[in-house]
Amino acid sequence: MELLLNIVLGTFAAAFVIGCLFTLISGSFRGIRILLIILSVLFVLVVIPGFVVTRGWLIFLFFQLMTFWIVIYMFLLTGAAAGFGVYKLIHKTAPGSAIDETELNNYLGLIEFSTREGISEERALSRIKNGFYRGGQFQGNWFVHQSELSGNGSENQQP
């Protein structure tokens, strides 16, 4: 009985680690989706001959097998969610990071942005540093992305 418990716990741990690694490496759930489809096909391909070989006696274990596969799927998905979270933490860009010169034409200066929005420069700068606004520094000057302009502020304040 202890051997069976070790096999089951090892299987669940392996499913979690595999799900975690798939999304940690790739950053998407596409690999997990393909893996779930492959596992479903394998389950069907093993169960159908199992019914034939056991002459129908496998029906008594079928619901336990289904439950086992569903729990494996859940551990895969839980691992995938954990791996995606770690992937996002690793690839997170800091708010207020440096802006490339090639992207500078998509940004407004902090002073121009704050006058268009009708807020103080300190408030806009605080929002950039907190990650509320997409922006950053270029050669010591702060810039805010043009997509952060609200419809009301930009229509009323534009020349």
C-alpha positions in Angstrom: 0.0 0.0 0.0 2.9 2.4 0.7 4.4 1.7 -2.7 1.1 2.6 -4.3 0.9 5.8 -2.3 4.5 6.8 -3.3 3.6 6.1 -7.0 0.5 8.3 -6.8 2.3 11.2 -5.0 5.2 11.0 -7.3 2.9 11.1 -10.3 1.1 14.2 -8.9 4.4 15.9 -8.1 5.7 15.1 -11.6 2.5 16.5 -13.2 2.9 19.7 -11.2 6.6 20.1 -12.1 5.9 19.4 -15.8 3.1 22.0 -15.9 5.3 24.5 -14.1 8.2 24.0 -16.4 6.1 24.1 -19.6 4.9 27.6 -18.8 8.0 28.8 -17.1 10.1 28.1 -20.2 7.6 29.2 -22.9 5.4 31.8 -21.1 2.3 30.4 -22.7 -0.3 27.7 -22.0 -0.2 26.3 -25.6 2.2 23.5 -24.6 -0.1 22.5 -21.7 -3.1 22.4 -24.0 -1.3 20.1 -26.4 -0.1 17.9 -23.5 -3.6 17.6 -22.1 -4.9 16.6 -25.6 -2.1 14.0 -25.9 -2.9 12.6 -22.4 -6.6 12.4 -23.2 -5.9 10.5 -26.4 -3.5 8.1 -24.6 -6.1 7.5 -21.9 -8.7 6.5 -24.5 -6.1 4.3 -26.4 -5.2 2.5 -23.2 -8.8 2.1 -21.7 -10.4 0.7 -24.9 -8.0 -2.3 -25.2 -8.2 -2.6 -21.4 -11.9 -3.3 -21.7 -11.2 -5.9 -24.4 -8.4 -7.7 -22.5 -10.3 -7.8 -19.2 -13.6 -8.7 -20.9 -15.4 -5.8 -19.4 -14.1 -6.1 -15.8 -12.3 -2.8 -16.1 -15.6 -1.1 -15.8 -15.3 -1.5 -12.0 -12.1 0.6 -12.0 -13.1 3.0 -14.7 -14.4 5.8 -12.4 -11.3 5.6 -10.2 -9.2 5.9 -13.4 -11.2 8.8 -14.6 -10.8 10.5 -11.2 -7.0 9.8 -11.2 -6.7 11.5 -14.7 -8.8 14.5 -13.7 -6.6 15.0 -10.6 -3.5 14.7 -12.8 -5.0 17.3 -15.1 -5.6 19.6 -12.2 -2.0 19.3 -10.9 -0.8 20.0 -14.5 -3.0 23.2 -14.6 -2.0 24.2 -11.1 1.7 23.8 -12.0 1.1 25.8 -15.2 -0.5 28.6 -13.3 2.4 28.7 -10.9 5.0 28.6 -13.7 3.2 31.4 -15.5 3.3 33.5 -12.4 7.1 32.9 -12.0 7.6 33.7 -15.7 5.7 37.0 -15.3 7.8 37.9 -12.3 11.1 37.1 -14.1 10.1 39.1 -17.2 8.6 42.0 -15.4 9.8 45.4 -16.5 10.2 48.0 -13.7 7.9 51.0 -13.9 9.8 54.1 -15.0 12.5 52.2 -16.8 14.6 53.7 -19.5 13.0 54.5 -22.9 14.8 53.8 -26.2 15.4 56.7 -28.6 13.5 54.8 -31.3 10.3 54.7 -29.2 10.5 58.3 -28.0 8.1 59.6 -30.7 5.3 57.6 -28.9 5.8 59.4 -25.7 5.0 62.9 -24.4 7.1 64.9 -22.0 6.0 64.9 -18.4 5.2 68.6 -18.4 3.1 68.4 -21.7 1.3 65.3 -20.4 0.4 66.8 -17.1 -0.9 70.0 -18.7 -3.1 68.0 -21.1 -4.4 65.9 -18.3 -4.8 68.8 -15.9 -2.8 67.1 -13.1 0.3 68.2 -11.4 3.7 67.0 -12.5 4.4 65.4 -9.2 1.2 63.3 -9.4 2.0 62.2 -13.0 5.6 61.3 -11.9 4.2 59.3 -8.9 1.9 57.4 -11.2 4.7 56.5 -13.6 6.9 55.3 -10.7 4.0 53.2 -9.3 3.3 51.6 -12.6 -0.1 53.2 -13.1 1.1 55.1 -16.2 3.4 53.6 -18.8 6.4 55.8 -19.0 10.1 56.2 -18.2 13.2 58.3 -18.5 15.3 59.3 -21.5 18.4 61.4 -20.9 17.2 62.4 -17.4 13.8 63.6 -18.6 10.5 61.8 -17.7 8.1 60.8 -20.5 4.6 59.3 -20.5 3.2 57.1 -23.3 0.6 58.8 -25.5 -1.9 56.0 -24.9 -2.2 57.1 -21.2 -4.0 60.3 -22.3 -7.6 60.2 -21.2 -10.3 61.2 -23.8 -11.6 64.1 -21.7 -8.3 65.7 -20.8 -6.8 65.4 -24.3 -9.9 66.9 -26.1 -10.3 69.8 -23.7 -6.6 70.8 -23.5 -5.3 70.2 -27.0 -4.4 73.3 -29.1 
